[in-house]
Amino acid sequence: MDQAPGSPNGPHNHGPDNQGPQGAASTPVCYRHPGRETGVRCTRCERPICPDCMVSASVGFQCPACVRDASGTGHAPGASRPRTIAGGTVVADPRLLTKILIGINLAVFIAGRAEPSLLNHIVLIGEWPPAPWGPTEGVAEGEWYRLFTSMFTHEAIWHIGFNMLSLWWLGGPLEAALGRARYLTLYLVSGLAGSALTYLLEAPTTASLGASGAIFGLFGATAVLMRRLNYDMRPVIALLAINLIFTFSPGFDIAWQAHIGGLAAGLVIGYAMVHAPRERRALVQYGTCALALAVVVGITLLRTAQLS
């Protein structure tokens, strides 16, 4: 979430690994073909599977039993549809929400270019002095909605361009891996966490805007997901490091608080999303999101009390 230039200031439950012919624990072997060693696991049930049993999923591979219809499999009725690694439903268009989020950001950007005064009423600001901005107030005066609306505002072409490219690159795979509801929750809570930390630590008369808090939340969740799937993490770590260097480099008008707040929320929520035990998956996942929102509310109340 960059500052506006010119502002005043269960794990899934693990099935038992198959063992070698002598019963010694070694390299896991396919649960359907006990003679074949493999390092790949089904992203749904986590049992080892060999290349002949790998069925491409939205993220990673699943075993035939997990993608088969409920009839004749012995699965519960709720397991009739393939699920993502986080328990979401696999859908035909795994990037639908990402496209919608990009569309909303673009629409708000176009509206802001057409009517610049619109930004004065939706950017994040703690409290607005009487002049020169007129009657507009800030979060401290009760305009809490700014914590949310500022996540969809951008001032410059390069600003929205960079953020939307990052959203497309990170958001698509995450939406496919988590499912729509979990992905949207991650995005919004991460963005709110970035807004809350900016509100707490930034000068109250400094206006901030941008989707960077939510984007950094996607960075954090992506790192957790790649670690969970044993993918090569060097590309995402390198990209995150580059972004953090820009965040703290002098000469860049960037609200580092939004980046760090969003990143922290993304790491915590992402971990809960992909490591929650299946028997109480929704409780752990959405309970973690609720706790993160409670922290956002607590920070907002604390800062409002300070400014009052």
C-alpha positions as a Markdown table, in Angstrom:
| # | Residue | x | y | z |
|---|---|---|---|---|
| 1 | Met | 0.0 | 0.0 | 0.0 |
| 2 | Asp | 2.0 | 3.0 | -1.2 |
| 3 | Gln | 1.6 | 6.4 | 0.2 |
| 4 | Ala | 0.0 | 8.9 | -2.1 |
| 5 | Pro | 2.8 | 11.3 | -3.4 |
| 6 | Gly | 2.3 | 14.8 | -2.3 |
| 7 | Ser | 0.5 | 13.9 | 1.0 |
| 8 | Pro | 1.4 | 16.0 | 3.9 |
| 9 | Asn | 3.2 | 13.1 | 5.6 |
| 10 | Gly | -3.3 | -31.6 | 9.0 |
| 11 | Pro | -1.5 | -30.8 | 8.2 |
| 12 | His | -3.9 | -33.1 | 6.7 |
| 13 | Asn | -4.3 | -36.4 | 8.5 |
| 14 | His | -1.3 | -38.5 | 7.2 |
| 15 | Gly | -2.1 | -41.9 | 6.0 |
| 16 | Pro | 0.5 | -44.4 | 7.0 |
| 17 | Asp | 3.4 | -44.5 | 4.6 |
| 18 | Asn | 3.9 | -47.8 | 3.0 |
| 19 | Gln | 7.2 | -49.5 | 3.8 |
| 20 | Gly | 9.6 | -51.5 | 1.9 |
| 21 | Pro | 9.4 | -55.3 | 1.4 |
| 22 | Gln | 11.2 | -55.9 | 4.7 |
| 23 | Gly | 9.0 | -53.4 | 6.6 |
| 24 | Ala | 11.9 | -51.0 | 7.0 |
| 25 | Ala | 10.9 | -47.3 | 6.9 |
| 26 | Ser | 12.7 | -45.9 | 3.8 |
| 27 | Thr | 11.6 | -44.0 | 0.7 |
| 28 | Pro | 7.8 | -44.1 | 0.7 |
| 29 | Val | 6.2 | -46.4 | -1.9 |
| 30 | Cys | 2.9 | -46.0 | -3.8 |
| 31 | Tyr | -0.1 | -47.1 | -1.7 |
| 32 | Arg | -1.6 | -48.6 | -4.8 |
| 33 | His | 1.6 | -50.1 | -6.2 |
| 34 | Pro | 3.7 | -51.2 | -3.2 |
| 35 | Gly | 6.7 | -52.0 | -5.3 |
| 36 | Arg | 7.2 | -48.5 | -6.6 |
| 37 | Glu | 9.1 | -45.9 | -4.6 |
| 38 | Thr | 7.9 | -42.3 | -4.9 |
| 39 | Gly | 8.5 | -38.9 | -3.4 |
| 40 | Val | 5.1 | -37.5 | -4.5 |
| 41 | Arg | 2.0 | -37.4 | -2.3 |
| 42 | Cys | -1.7 | -36.9 | -3.1 |
| 43 | Thr | -2.4 | -33.2 | -2.1 |
| 44 | Arg | -5.7 | -34.3 | -0.7 |
| 45 | Cys | -5.1 | -37.5 | 1.4 |
| 46 | Glu | -1.3 | -37.2 | 1.5 |
| 47 | Arg | -0.7 | -40.9 | 0.6 |
| 48 | Pro | 2.3 | -41.6 | -1.6 |
| 49 | Ile | 1.5 | -42.1 | -5.3 |
| 50 | Cys | 3.6 | -43.2 | -8.2 |
| 51 | Pro | 3.5 | -41.6 | -11.7 |
| 52 | Asp | 0.8 | -44.0 | -12.9 |
| 53 | Cys | -1.5 | -42.9 | -10.1 |
| 54 | Met | -0.9 | -39.1 | -10.4 |
| 55 | Val | -3.9 | -37.2 | -11.5 |
| 56 | Ser | -3.2 | -33.5 | -12.2 |
| 57 | Ala | -5.1 | -31.2 | -9.9 |
| 58 | Ser | -5.3 | -27.4 | -9.6 |
| 59 | Val | -2.2 | -27.6 | -7.4 |
| 60 | Gly | 0.0 | -30.7 | -7.4 |
| 61 | Phe | -1.4 | -34.2 | -8.0 |
| 62 | Gln | -4.2 | -36.3 | -6.5 |
| 63 | Cys | -4.7 | -40.0 | -6.4 |
| 64 | Pro | -7.4 | -41.7 | -8.4 |
| 65 | Ala | -9.5 | -42.4 | -5.2 |
| 66 | Cys | -9.7 | -38.8 | -4.4 |
| 67 | Val | -10.9 | -37.6 | -7.8 |
| 68 | Arg | -13.3 | -40.5 | -8.4 |
| 69 | Asp | -17.1 | -40.0 | -7.9 |
| 70 | Ala | -18.5 | -41.0 | -4.6 |
| 71 | Ser | -20.3 | -44.1 | -6.0 |
| 72 | Gly | -18.3 | -47.2 | -5.4 |
| 73 | Thr | -15.5 | -45.6 | -3.5 |
| 74 | Gly | -16.6 | -45.8 | 0.0 |
| 75 | His | -16.1 | -42.0 | 0.5 |
| 76 | Ala | -18.6 | -39.9 | 2.4 |
| 77 | Pro | -21.2 | -38.1 | 0.2 |
| 78 | Gly | -19.4 | -34.8 | 0.8 |
| 79 | Ala | -16.3 | -36.2 | -0.9 |
| 80 | Ser | -18.0 | -36.7 | -4.3 |
| 81 | Arg | -16.4 | -33.5 | -5.7 |
| 82 | Pro | -12.6 | -33.1 | -5.8 |
| 83 | Arg | -11.2 | -30.7 | -3.2 |
| 84 | Thr | -8.2 | -28.4 | -3.1 |
| 85 | Ile | -5.4 | -28.9 | -0.7 |
| 86 | Ala | -7.2 | -26.5 | 1.7 |
| 87 | Gly | -10.6 | -28.1 | 1.3 |
| 88 | Gly | -12.1 | -25.8 | -1.2 |
| 89 | Thr | -14.2 | -27.0 | -4.1 |
| 90 | Val | -12.4 | -27.4 | -7.5 |
| 91 | Val | -14.2 | -25.2 | -10.0 |
| 92 | Ala | -14.1 | -24.8 | -13.8 |
| 93 | Asp | -12.5 | -21.3 | -13.6 |
| 94 | Pro | -10.0 | -21.2 | -10.8 |
| 95 | Arg | -9.1 | -17.5 | -11.5 |
| 96 | Leu | -12.6 | -16.0 | -11.4 |
| 97 | Leu | -12.2 | -14.1 | -8.2 |
| 98 | Thr | -8.7 | -12.9 | -9.2 |
| 99 | Lys | -10.3 | -11.5 | -12.4 |
| 100 | Ile | -13.0 | -9.8 | -10.4 |
| 101 | Leu | -10.6 | -8.3 | -7.9 |
| 102 | Ile | -8.5 | -6.9 | -10.8 |
| 103 | Gly | -11.6 | -5.5 | -12.4 |
| 104 | Ile | -12.7 | -3.7 | -9.2 |
| 105 | Asn | -9.2 | -2.2 | -8.8 |
| 106 | Leu | -9.3 | -1.0 | -12.4 |
| 107 | Ala | -12.8 | 0.4 | -12.1 |
| 108 | Val | -11.9 | 2.4 | -8.9 |
| 109 | Phe | -8.7 | 3.6 | -10.6 |
| 110 | Ile | -10.6 | 4.8 | -13.7 |
| 111 | Ala | -13.2 | 6.5 | -11.5 |
| 112 | Gly | -10.5 | 8.2 | -9.5 |
| 113 | Arg | -8.9 | 9.6 | -12.7 |
| 114 | Ala | -12.2 | 10.8 | -13.9 |
| 115 | Glu | -13.1 | 12.4 | -10.5 |
| 116 | Pro | -9.9 | 13.0 | -8.5 |
| 117 | Ser | -11.8 | 14.3 | -5.4 |
| 118 | Leu | -13.1 | 10.7 | -5.0 |
| 119 | Leu | -9.8 | 9.6 | -3.6 |
| 120 | Asn | -10.1 | 12.1 | -0.8 |
| 121 | His | -13.0 | 10.1 | 0.6 |
| 122 | Ile | -11.7 | 6.6 | 0.3 |
| 123 | Val | -7.9 | 6.6 | 0.9 |
| 124 | Leu | -6.6 | 5.6 | 4.3 |
| 125 | Ile | -5.9 | 8.5 | 6.6 |
| 126 | Gly | -6.0 | 8.7 | 10.4 |
| 127 | Glu | -7.4 | 12.2 | 10.7 |
| 128 | Trp | -7.6 | 15.0 | 8.2 |
| 129 | Pro | -6.7 | 18.6 | 9.2 |
| 130 | Pro | -9.4 | 21.3 | 8.5 |
| 131 | Ala | -7.4 | 22.8 | 5.7 |
| 132 | Pro | -6.7 | 22.5 | 2.8 |
| 133 | Trp | -8.7 | 19.4 | 2.3 |
| 134 | Gly | -12.1 | 20.7 | 3.5 |
| 135 | Pro | -14.6 | 18.7 | 5.5 |
| 136 | Thr | -13.2 | 15.2 | 4.8 |
| 137 | Glu | -12.4 | 13.3 | 8.0 |
| 138 | Gly | -10.5 | 10.1 | 8.7 |
| 139 | Val | -10.6 | 6.8 | 10.5 |
| 140 | Ala | -10.2 | 8.5 | 13.9 |
| 141 | Glu | -13.5 | 10.4 | 13.2 |
| 142 | Gly | -15.4 | 7.2 | 12.6 |
| 143 | Glu | -14.6 | 6.5 | 8.9 |
| 144 | Trp | -13.5 | 2.9 | 9.4 |
| 145 | Tyr | -14.5 | 2.0 | 5.9 |
| 146 | Arg | -11.3 | 3.6 | 4.8 |
| 147 | Leu | -9.4 | 0.6 | 6.0 |
| 148 | Phe | -11.2 | -1.4 | 3.4 |
| 149 | Thr | -11.7 | 1.1 | 0.5 |
| 150 | Ser | -8.0 | 2.1 | 0.5 |
| 151 | Met | -7.2 | -1.5 | -0.6 |
| 152 | Phe | -8.7 | -0.8 | -4.0 |
| 153 | Thr | -7.3 | 2.7 | -4.7 |
| 154 | His | -4.2 | 3.6 | -6.8 |
| 155 | Glu | -2.9 | 6.9 | -7.9 |
| 156 | Ala | -0.4 | 6.2 | -10.7 |
| 157 | Ile | -0.4 | 3.9 | -13.8 |
| 158 | Trp | 2.8 | 2.2 | -12.6 |
| 159 | His | 1.4 | 1.7 | -9.2 |
| 160 | Ile | -1.8 | -0.2 | -10.3 |
| 161 | Gly | 0.1 | -1.9 | -13.1 |
| 162 | Phe | 2.7 | -3.4 | -10.8 |
| 163 | Asn | 0.1 | -4.4 | -8.2 |
| 164 | Met | -2.3 | -6.0 | -10.7 |
| 165 | Leu | 0.5 | -8.0 | -12.3 |
| 166 | Ser | 1.5 | -9.3 | -8.9 |
| 167 | Leu | -2.2 | -10.1 | -8.1 |
| 168 | Trp | -2.5 | -12.1 | -11.4 |
| 169 | Trp | 0.7 | -13.9 | -10.9 |
| 170 | Leu | 0.2 | -14.8 | -7.2 |
| 171 | Gly | -3.6 | -14.8 | -7.0 |
| 172 | Gly | -4.4 | -17.3 | -9.7 |
| 173 | Pro | -2.5 | -20.3 | -8.3 |
| 174 | Leu | -3.6 | -19.4 | -4.7 |
| 175 | Glu | -7.2 | -19.2 | -5.7 |
| 176 | Ala | -6.9 | -22.6 | -7.4 |
| 177 | Ala | -5.1 | -24.1 | -4.3 |
| 178 | Leu | -7.3 | -22.7 | -1.6 |
| 179 | Gly | -10.7 | -22.4 | -3.2 |
| 180 | Arg | -12.7 | -19.2 | -3.7 |
| 181 | Ala | -14.0 | -18.5 | -0.3 |
| 182 | Arg | -10.7 | -19.1 | 1.5 |
| 183 | Tyr | -8.8 | -17.2 | -1.1 |
| 184 | Leu | -11.1 | -14.1 | -0.8 |
| 185 | Thr | -10.9 | -14.3 | 3.0 |
| 186 | Leu | -7.1 | -14.4 | 2.8 |
| 187 | Tyr | -7.0 | -11.4 | 0.4 |
| 188 | Leu | -9.3 | -9.2 | 2.4 |
| 189 | Val | -8.0 | -9.9 | 5.9 |
| 190 | Ser | -4.4 | -9.4 | 4.7 |
| 191 | Gly | -5.3 | -6.1 | 3.2 |
| 192 | Leu | -7.1 | -5.0 | 6.4 |
| 193 | Ala | -4.1 | -6.1 | 8.5 |
| 194 | Gly | -1.9 | -3.9 | 6.3 |
| 195 | Ser | -4.3 | -1.0 | 6.7 |
| 196 | Ala | -4.5 | -1.4 | 10.4 |
| 197 | Leu | -0.7 | -1.4 | 10.9 |
| 198 | Thr | -0.4 | 1.7 | 8.7 |
| 199 | Tyr | -3.1 | 3.4 | 10.7 |
| 200 | Leu | -1.3 | 2.5 | 13.9 |
| 201 | Leu | 2.3 | 3.5 | 13.0 |
| 202 | Glu | 1.9 | 6.2 | 10.2 |
| 203 | Ala | 1.5 | 9.9 | 10.9 |
| 204 | Pro | -2.3 | 10.5 | 11.2 |
| 205 | Thr | -2.3 | 13.1 | 8.5 |
| 206 | Thr | -0.5 | 11.0 | 5.9 |
| 207 | Ala | -2.7 | 9.5 | 3.2 |
| 208 | Ser | -2.0 | 6.0 | 2.1 |
| 209 | Leu | -3.5 | 3.9 | -0.7 |
| 210 | Gly | -3.0 | 0.7 | -2.7 |
| 211 | Ala | -3.5 | -3.0 | -2.8 |
| 212 | Ser | 0.0 | -3.8 | -1.7 |
| 213 | Gly | -1.0 | -5.0 | 1.8 |
| 214 | Ala | -3.3 | -7.7 | 0.3 |
| 215 | Ile | -0.6 | -8.5 | -2.3 |
| 216 | Phe | 2.0 | -9.1 | 0.4 |
| 217 | Gly | -0.5 | -11.3 | 2.1 |
| 218 | Leu | -0.6 | -13.4 | -1.0 |
| 219 | Phe | 3.2 | -13.5 | -1.0 |
| 220 | Gly | 3.2 | -14.9 | 2.5 |
| 221 | Ala | 0.5 | -17.5 | 1.7 |
| 222 | Thr | 2.3 | -18.6 | -1.5 |
| 223 | Ala | 5.5 | -19.2 | 0.5 |
| 224 | Val | 3.6 | -21.4 | 3.0 |
| 225 | Leu | 1.9 | -23.3 | 0.2 |
| 226 | Met | 5.1 | -23.9 | -1.7 |
| 227 | Arg | 6.8 | -25.2 | 1.4 |
| 228 | Arg | 3.8 | -27.4 | 2.1 |
| 229 | Leu | 4.0 | -29.0 | -1.4 |
| 230 | Asn | 7.8 | -29.3 | -1.2 |
| 231 | Tyr | 8.2 | -27.0 | -4.2 |
| 232 | Asp | 11.4 | -25.0 | -4.9 |
| 233 | Met | 10.9 | -21.9 | -2.8 |
| 234 | Arg | 13.8 | -19.9 | -4.2 |
| 235 | Pro | 11.8 | -18.0 | -6.9 |
| 236 | Val | 9.2 | -16.7 | -4.5 |
| 237 | Ile | 11.7 | -15.9 | -1.8 |
| 238 | Ala | 13.9 | -14.0 | -4.3 |
| 239 | Leu | 10.8 | -12.0 | -5.5 |
| 240 | Leu | 9.7 | -11.3 | -1.9 |
| 241 | Ala | 13.2 | -10.2 | -1.0 |
| 242 | Ile | 13.3 | -7.8 | -4.0 |
| 243 | Asn | 10.0 | -6.3 | -3.0 |
| 244 | Leu | 11.1 | -5.9 | 0.6 |
| 245 | Ile | 14.3 | -4.1 | -0.6 |
| 246 | Phe | 12.2 | -1.6 | -2.5 |
| 247 | Thr | 9.9 | -1.3 | 0.5 |
| 248 | Phe | 12.6 | -0.1 | 2.8 |
| 249 | Ser | 14.8 | 1.7 | 0.2 |
| 250 | Pro | 15.1 | 5.5 | 0.7 |
| 251 | Gly | 13.6 | 7.6 | -2.0 |
| 252 | Phe | 10.5 | 5.4 | -2.4 |
| 253 | Asp | 7.3 | 6.8 | -1.0 |
| 254 | Ile | 6.0 | 3.5 | 0.3 |
| 255 | Ala | 4.0 | 2.6 | 3.4 |
| 256 | Trp | 6.1 | -0.2 | 4.6 |
| 257 | Gln | 3.7 | -0.8 | 7.5 |
| 258 | Ala | 1.1 | -2.1 | 5.0 |
| 259 | His | 3.5 | -4.5 | 3.4 |
| 260 | Ile | 4.6 | -5.9 | 6.7 |
| 261 | Gly | 1.1 | -6.1 | 8.1 |
| 262 | Gly | -0.2 | -7.9 | 5.0 |
| 263 | Leu | 2.8 | -10.2 | 4.9 |
| 264 | Ala | 2.4 | -11.3 | 8.6 |
| 265 | Ala | -1.3 | -11.9 | 8.1 |
| 266 | Gly | -0.7 | -13.9 | 4.9 |
| 267 | Leu | 1.8 | -16.1 | 6.6 |
| 268 | Val | -0.4 | -16.9 | 9.6 |
| 269 | Ile | -3.6 | -17.4 | 7.6 |
| 270 | Gly | -1.8 | -19.3 | 4.8 |
| 271 | Tyr | -0.4 | -21.7 | 7.4 |
| 272 | Ala | -3.8 | -22.3 | 8.9 |
| 273 | Met | -5.3 | -22.8 | 5.4 |
| 274 | Val | -3.0 | -25.6 | 4.3 |
| 275 | His | -2.0 | -27.2 | 7.6 |
| 276 | Ala | -5.4 | -27.4 | 9.3 |
| 277 | Pro | -6.4 | -31.0 | 10.2 |
| 278 | Arg | -9.2 | -32.3 | 8.0 |
| 279 | Glu | -11.5 | -33.2 | 10.8 |
| 280 | Arg | -11.8 | -29.6 | 12.0 |
| 281 | Arg | -10.4 | -27.8 | 8.9 |
| 282 | Ala | -13.0 | -25.1 | 8.6 |
| 283 | Leu | -12.9 | -24.3 | 12.3 |
| 284 | Val | -9.1 | -23.8 | 12.3 |
| 285 | Gln | -9.1 | -21.9 | 9.0 |
| 286 | Tyr | -11.9 | -19.4 | 9.6 |
| 287 | Gly | -11.1 | -19.3 | 13.3 |
| 288 | Thr | -7.6 | -18.0 | 12.5 |
| 289 | Cys | -9.1 | -15.4 | 10.1 |
| 290 | Ala | -11.5 | -14.3 | 12.9 |
| 291 | Leu | -8.6 | -13.9 | 15.3 |
| 292 | Ala | -6.7 | -11.9 | 12.7 |
| 293 | Leu | -9.8 | -9.6 | 12.2 |
| 294 | Ala | -10.0 | -9.3 | 16.0 |
| 295 | Val | -6.4 | -8.0 | 16.0 |
| 296 | Val | -7.3 | -5.5 | 13.3 |
| 297 | Val | -10.2 | -4.2 | 15.3 |
| 298 | Gly | -8.0 | -4.0 | 18.4 |
| 299 | Ile | -5.3 | -2.1 | 16.6 |
| 300 | Thr | -7.9 | 0.3 | 15.2 |
| 301 | Leu | -9.5 | 0.9 | 18.6 |
| 302 | Leu | -6.1 | 1.5 | 20.2 |
| 303 | Arg | -5.0 | 4.0 | 17.6 |
| 304 | Thr | -8.3 | 5.8 | 17.6 |
| 305 | Ala | -8.1 | 6.2 | 21.4 |
| 306 | Gln | -4.6 | 7.6 | 21.0 |
| 307 | Leu | -5.7 | 10.2 | 18.4 |
| 308 | Ser | -8.8 | 11.1 | 20.4 |
